[in-house]
Amino acid sequence: MSIQSLREPSRYQHGIVDFNGLLEEGLPPPAVQRAIKTGVASSRMVFPADGSVKMLEFWKPVPVEEGSELTEIETYLSSLEAHLAPATRWDLLGRLLALMSHFRSDPHPPEVEARIADDWAEDLGSFPMWAVEEAARRWRRTKRFRPQICEMVDLCEIICADRVQERDRLRSVVDVSRAVRNPLITRVQAIARMSIKKL
């Protein structure tokens, strides 16, 4: 059973990422927009034979020199990381149990049900609750049969993809900006990497 992306345009508000569209207006702070835009070195379209057209970007972070802008980016990044924090096991399994209740399935002994729940919690445990909620919403509205774990993982990855990419790029921007402002950081990181290799 294939899963197709139903990704909608991203919505933001200063310091808060609102994927679900609860906030109808707003954009990331200007410093964040500039940092993301400046880092794009080049892009091109690819046309895979077995999938939809995709845009590939070759991206590298550009240091932010202005201290106030870096602070603004760090504040936004902190909020974004909180937004992507993993769901609690209790909330995750509660949402999945409700989803599975919509579909017919054969009963299992309690010990088997417990192991199945462990598998779902392990494989979906890295996703934020809002992504699991959105994945469950899309599945129950578009599918006739209960999902497999891998299908829900794929759907959650699609839902989170833009936010994860944004987080990773902003982390890179912050890292290179700190290194430029304090060259000693780069040397300390290099020494740490060498120490780890020796271990």
C-alpha positions in Angstrom: 0.0 0.0 0.0 1.6 3.2 -1.1 1.5 6.5 0.8 1.4 9.8 -1.2 2.4 13.1 0.3 -0.4 15.4 1.2 1.9 18.1 2.4 0.3 21.5 2.7 2.1 24.9 2.6 4.0 25.6 5.8 2.6 28.1 8.3 4.7 29.9 10.9 4.5 32.5 13.6 7.5 34.2 15.3 9.1 31.7 17.6 6.4 29.1 17.0 6.1 26.6 14.2 2.4 25.8 13.5 2.3 22.9 11.0 -1.4 22.2 11.6 -2.6 25.5 10.4 -3.9 26.8 13.7 -2.2 30.1 13.0 -3.3 31.5 9.7 -0.7 34.2 9.4 2.9 34.9 10.1 6.4 33.9 8.9 9.7 33.0 10.6 11.7 36.0 11.9 13.5 37.8 9.1 16.9 36.6 10.4 15.7 33.0 10.0 14.4 33.6 6.5 17.7 35.2 5.4 19.8 32.4 6.9 17.8 29.7 5.1 17.7 31.6 1.8 21.4 32.6 1.9 22.5 29.0 2.4 21.0 27.7 -0.9 23.9 27.3 -3.3 22.0 25.8 -6.2 18.9 23.7 -7.0 17.6 21.5 -9.8 14.6 19.4 -10.7 14.9 15.6 -10.9 12.4 13.3 -12.6 12.7 9.8 -11.1 11.2 7.0 -13.2 9.3 5.5 -10.3 8.1 8.6 -8.5 7.0 12.2 -8.6 9.1 15.2 -9.6 11.4 16.4 -6.8 13.5 19.5 -6.2 17.1 18.8 -5.0 18.9 21.6 -3.2 22.6 21.8 -2.7 22.9 23.7 0.5 25.6 24.9 2.8 25.3 27.2 5.9 26.6 30.8 5.7 27.8 32.3 9.0 25.6 35.0 10.6 27.8 37.9 11.6 25.3 40.1 13.4 25.0 39.0 17.1 21.3 40.1 17.4 20.4 38.0 14.3 22.2 35.0 15.6 20.3 35.3 18.9 17.0 35.6 17.0 17.9 32.4 15.0 18.8 30.5 18.2 15.5 31.5 19.9 13.5 30.3 16.9 15.6 27.1 16.7 14.9 26.4 20.4 11.2 26.7 19.7 11.4 24.5 16.6 13.3 21.8 18.5 10.7 21.8 21.2 8.0 21.5 18.5 9.8 18.4 17.1 10.2 16.8 20.6 9.1 13.1 20.6 5.7 12.2 21.8 5.3 10.5 25.2 4.7 6.8 25.1 1.3 7.1 26.8 0.0 9.7 24.3 1.5 7.9 21.3 -0.1 4.5 22.1 -3.4 6.1 23.0 -3.6 7.8 19.6 -2.6 4.6 17.8 -5.1 2.5 19.7 -7.9 4.9 18.7 -6.8 4.7 15.1 -6.7 0.9 15.1 -10.2 0.8 16.6 -11.6 2.1 13.4 -10.5 -1.0 11.5 -11.4 -4.7 11.9 -8.7 -6.9 13.3 -8.3 -10.3 14.8 -7.8 -10.4 18.6 -4.4 -11.3 20.2 -3.5 -12.7 23.6 -2.7 -9.9 26.0 1.0 -10.7 26.0 1.1 -10.4 22.2 -0.8 -7.1 22.3 1.8 -5.8 24.7 4.7 -6.8 22.4 2.9 -5.2 19.4 2.5 -2.0 21.4 6.2 -2.1 22.2 7.0 -2.3 18.5 4.8 0.6 17.6 6.2 2.7 20.5 9.8 1.9 19.5 9.3 2.6 15.7 7.2 5.8 16.1 8.7 7.0 19.3 11.0 9.6 17.7 8.1 11.6 16.1 6.4 14.5 17.7 2.8 14.0 18.8 1.4 16.5 16.3 2.9 14.5 13.5 1.4 11.2 14.8 -2.0 13.0 15.1 -1.8 14.3 11.5 -0.7 10.9 10.2 -3.6 9.2 12.0 -6.0 11.8 10.6 -4.9 11.3 7.1 -4.9 7.6 7.3 -8.4 7.2 8.6 -9.7 9.7 6.0 -8.1 8.0 3.0 -7.5 4.3 3.8 -9.8 1.3 4.2 -7.5 -1.0 6.1 -5.4 -0.6 9.2 -1.8 0.6 8.6 1.4 -1.3 9.1 4.1 0.3 11.2 6.3 1.1 8.2 3.5 2.9 6.5 2.9 5.1 9.5 6.6 5.7 9.8 6.7 6.8 6.1 3.8 9.1 6.6 5.2 10.7 9.8 8.5 11.3 7.9 6.6 13.0 5.1 4.7 15.2 7.6 7.9 16.2 9.5 10.2 16.5 6.5 10.1 20.3 6.1 10.5 21.0 9.8 13.3 18.5 10.2 15.2 20.0 7.3 14.7 23.5 8.6 15.9 22.5 12.1 19.0 20.7 10.7 19.9 23.7 8.5 19.5 26.2 11.3 21.6 24.0 13.6 24.3 24.2 10.9 24.0 27.9 10.6 24.3 28.3 14.4 27.3 26.0 14.5 29.3 27.8 11.8 28.3 31.2 13.2 29.6 30.3 16.6 32.8 28.9 15.1 33.5 32.1 13.2 32.8 34.2 16.3 35.0 32.0 18.5 37.6 30.0 16.4 38.6 28.1 19.6 35.3 26.2 19.3 36.4 24.6 16.0 39.7 23.5 17.6 38.0 22.0 20.6 35.6 20.1 18.4 38.5 18.7 16.3 40.3 17.6 19.5 37.2 15.9 20.8 36.7 14.1 17.5 40.3 12.8 17.5 39.9 11.7 21.1 36.8 9.7 20.2 38.5 8.0 17.3 41.3 6.9 19.6 38.8 5.3 21.9 
